[in-house]
């Protein structure tokens, strides 16, 4: 029997995950977070910032984004967030994005030798970041929905949560395909009925 102590990993509805399995399962969220940091770094580099400041800004954003992406995956694994819905990603990033950006802006200012100051005031900056979290959450969710299932399929044999999520998705895909087939048969049946009625009117 696996050790279910809190130090052995993370408990989920589908089994106990070791810390290595948690890290394995968290790869999609972490990768998307890192990608966000890389994109931010590229934009800063284009804007003409020095290399050192660009690296600090990019890493300072990529690391907390990757950590938050991993937290999102853990919440999915524990069943705290619904799988495949935008609402889960929106809730996580609505909470995490503003603090990440506040700390990030302060760190960049300090590294650049500037006084720590929020444009238009602290409250306005935070409100703006909460609004920005919505499109970021949508982008994160879209990338996750396209990338994560492929990763789960890859690790399904060594991760019970990934195996369960793939099973559910395959079951849903099968049900969707069956429904599509039923709709096709109903359309063909209605078309055949219309043809029969038209033929009977012509015969009459």
Helices and strands as residue ranges (DSSP letters): G 6-8, E 10-12, E 15-17, H 19-25, H 27-46, H 51-77, H 86-112, H 122-155, G 156-158, H 160-203
